[in-house]
């Protein structure tokens, strides 16, 4: 049985299938999204949106006021993200400040972009660890959860970004339990067998997304 690939979000017409790819930090949702992009999906990163927000001067001013630290305004982007991604997770005030100034803006961005993507056609993916926590998952037509255990996730983040295991554990403690995400997802991928297995999983996911998109298009016709 052949499967026709629809146009990607950047060039298609009609109503796009908008899917979320999520999981807890380090589970591999970014890797899966990258593989799906190679297969034809248009992929957007919620984490990248958060990083761009932290580069905005008005966001930094809000953060500096909450933290009572004007150095935040002029800190290099990498240094600021390192602080918020590291020290902030052992400092509830810093973490709460970062969440207060970025999360609501990330949600507003997602709501706006879903309307834009909807008319672009094809398959559009939004990947990020906090889709459920921020209520963004409810905007998606289909949600894929990438599941892994904490030890494996911590190892991935340490190899990729040199994130200490305690920081990954602290992130997981603030995120929805991965088992609860499994229970509400449309599809769960277990990322516990290496890159080749994830490649094979990406083929399965892509075929499923195309079938869902085709059904959605049929329902609208």
C-alpha positions as CSV (number, residue, x, y, z in Angstrom):
1,X,0.0,0.0,0.0
2,X,1.5,3.3,-1.0
3,X,1.0,6.5,1.0
4,X,1.0,9.8,-0.7
5,X,2.9,12.5,1.1
6,X,1.0,15.8,1.4
7,X,2.7,19.1,0.9
8,X,4.6,20.5,3.9
9,X,3.3,23.4,5.9
10,X,5.5,25.9,4.1
11,X,4.0,25.3,0.6
12,X,0.8,23.3,0.9
13,X,-2.8,24.3,0.6
14,X,-5.9,23.3,2.6
15,X,-6.1,22.5,6.3
16,X,-2.9,21.3,7.9
17,X,-2.6,18.5,10.4
18,X,-1.1,20.1,13.5
19,X,0.7,17.6,15.8
20,X,2.6,17.9,19.0
21,X,5.7,16.0,19.9
22,X,6.4,16.0,23.6
23,X,7.9,14.1,26.5
24,X,9.9,15.0,29.6
25,X,13.3,16.7,29.2
26,X,15.8,14.5,27.5
27,X,13.3,11.8,26.3
28,X,14.2,12.5,22.7
29,X,11.2,14.5,21.3
30,X,13.6,16.9,19.6
31,X,15.4,14.0,17.9
32,X,12.1,12.4,16.7
33,X,10.9,15.8,15.4
34,X,14.1,16.1,13.4
35,X,13.6,12.7,11.8
36,X,10.0,13.6,11.0
37,X,11.2,16.9,9.4
38,X,13.5,14.8,7.1
39,X,10.3,12.9,6.0
40,X,8.4,16.1,5.1
41,X,7.0,17.7,8.2
42,X,7.3,21.4,9.0
43,X,8.8,21.5,12.5
44,X,8.7,24.3,15.1
45,X,10.4,24.2,18.5
46,X,8.7,25.6,21.7
47,X,12.1,25.7,23.4
48,X,13.5,27.8,20.6
49,X,10.6,30.3,21.1
50,X,11.5,30.5,24.8
51,X,15.1,31.1,24.0
52,X,14.2,33.9,21.6
53,X,12.0,35.5,24.2
54,X,14.9,35.6,26.6
55,X,16.8,37.6,24.0
56,X,14.1,40.3,24.0
57,X,14.9,43.4,26.0
58,X,11.4,43.8,27.4
59,X,11.4,40.2,28.7
60,X,14.8,40.7,30.3
61,X,13.6,43.9,32.0
62,X,10.7,42.0,33.5
63,X,13.1,39.3,34.6
64,X,15.5,41.7,36.1
65,X,12.8,43.4,38.1
66,X,11.5,40.2,39.5
67,X,15.0,38.9,40.4
68,X,16.2,42.4,41.5
69,X,19.3,42.0,39.3
70,X,20.0,44.4,36.5
71,X,22.8,42.3,35.2
72,X,20.1,40.1,33.6
73,X,19.4,42.8,31.1
74,X,22.9,42.8,29.5
75,X,23.9,39.2,30.1
76,X,25.0,37.3,27.0
77,X,22.2,34.9,25.8
78,X,24.1,31.8,26.5
79,X,25.1,32.9,30.0
80,X,21.5,33.8,30.9
81,X,20.1,30.5,29.6
82,X,22.7,28.6,31.5
83,X,21.8,30.4,34.6
84,X,18.1,29.8,34.2
85,X,18.6,26.2,33.1
86,X,21.0,25.5,36.0
87,X,21.0,27.7,39.0
88,X,17.3,28.5,38.6
89,X,16.3,24.9,39.1
90,X,17.8,25.1,42.6
91,X,16.5,28.5,43.1
92,X,12.6,28.6,43.2
93,X,12.6,32.4,42.9
94,X,14.7,32.4,39.7
95,X,12.7,29.6,38.1
96,X,9.4,31.1,39.0
97,X,10.5,34.4,37.5
98,X,11.6,32.8,34.3
99,X,8.3,30.9,34.0
100,X,6.3,34.1,34.8
101,X,7.8,36.1,32.0
102,X,8.0,33.4,29.3
103,X,5.3,30.8,29.7
104,X,2.3,33.1,29.1
105,X,4.0,34.6,26.0
106,X,4.8,31.1,24.7
107,X,1.2,30.1,25.0
108,X,0.0,33.2,23.2
109,X,2.6,32.5,20.4
110,X,1.3,29.0,20.1
111,X,-2.3,30.0,19.9
112,X,-1.5,32.6,17.2
113,X,0.7,30.2,15.1
114,X,-1.9,27.4,15.2
115,X,-4.3,29.7,13.4
116,X,-1.5,30.5,10.8
117,X,-0.5,26.9,10.3
118,X,-4.0,25.7,10.0
119,X,-4.4,27.1,6.5
120,X,-1.0,26.2,5.2
121,X,-1.6,22.5,4.5
122,X,0.6,19.5,5.1
123,X,1.8,18.2,8.4
124,X,3.1,20.8,11.0
125,X,4.8,19.6,14.2
126,X,5.3,21.6,17.4
127,X,7.9,19.9,19.7
128,X,8.6,20.7,23.3
129,X,8.7,19.2,26.7
130,X,5.9,21.5,28.1
131,X,3.0,21.1,25.7
132,X,0.8,19.5,28.3
133,X,2.0,21.6,31.2
134,X,1.2,24.8,29.4
135,X,-2.1,23.6,28.0
136,X,-0.8,23.8,24.4
137,X,-1.4,20.1,23.7
138,X,-5.2,20.8,23.6
139,X,-4.5,22.9,20.5
140,X,-3.0,20.0,18.6
141,X,-4.9,17.6,16.4
142,X,-2.6,14.7,17.4
143,X,-0.1,14.3,20.2
144,X,2.9,12.0,20.2
145,X,4.7,11.3,23.5
146,X,8.3,10.1,23.4
147,X,9.0,8.1,26.5
148,X,12.2,7.3,28.2
149,X,13.4,6.7,31.8
150,X,15.0,9.4,33.9
151,X,18.5,7.8,33.9
152,X,18.6,7.6,30.1
153,X,17.2,11.1,29.7
154,X,19.8,12.5,32.1
155,X,22.6,10.7,30.2
156,X,21.4,12.2,26.8
157,X,21.3,15.7,28.2
158,X,24.7,15.4,29.8
159,X,26.2,14.1,26.5
160,X,24.5,16.7,24.4
161,X,24.6,19.8,26.6
162,X,26.6,18.8,29.7
163,X,23.5,19.2,31.9
164,X,24.2,17.7,35.3
165,X,21.9,14.8,36.3
166,X,20.5,16.7,39.3
167,X,19.3,19.4,37.0
168,X,17.5,16.9,34.7
169,X,16.0,15.3,37.8
170,X,14.8,18.7,39.0
171,X,13.2,19.4,35.6
172,X,11.4,16.1,35.6
173,X,10.1,16.9,39.1
174,X,8.4,20.0,37.8
175,X,7.0,18.4,34.7
176,X,3.9,16.2,34.3
177,X,4.8,12.6,35.2
178,X,5.7,10.8,32.0
179,X,3.1,8.0,32.8
180,X,0.3,10.6,32.8
181,X,1.4,11.9,29.4
182,X,1.3,8.4,28.1
183,X,-2.3,8.1,29.3
184,X,-3.6,11.1,27.3
185,X,-1.3,10.9,24.2
186,X,-2.6,9.7,20.8
187,X,0.7,7.7,20.2
188,X,3.6,6.8,22.5
189,X,7.1,6.0,21.3
190,X,9.5,4.3,23.6
191,X,13.0,5.7,23.1
192,X,15.1,3.1,24.8
193,X,16.9,1.2,22.0
194,X,19.2,3.7,20.2
195,X,19.2,5.8,17.1
196,X,18.4,3.0,14.6
197,X,15.2,2.1,16.5
198,X,14.2,5.7,16.7
199,X,14.6,5.9,12.9
200,X,12.3,3.0,12.5
201,X,9.8,4.5,14.9
202,X,9.9,7.7,12.8
203,X,8.8,5.8,9.8
204,X,5.9,4.4,11.7
205,X,4.9,7.8,13.2
206,X,5.2,9.5,9.8
207,X,2.9,6.9,8.2
208,X,0.4,7.3,11.0
209,X,0.5,11.1,10.6
210,X,-0.1,10.9,6.9
211,X,-3.1,8.6,7.5
212,X,-4.6,11.0,10.1
213,X,-4.0,13.9,7.8
214,X,-5.7,12.1,4.9
215,X,-8.7,11.3,7.2
216,X,-8.9,14.9,8.3
217,X,-8.9,16.1,4.7
218,X,-11.6,13.6,3.8
219,X,-13.8,14.7,6.7
220,X,-13.5,18.4,5.5
221,X,-14.3,17.6,1.9
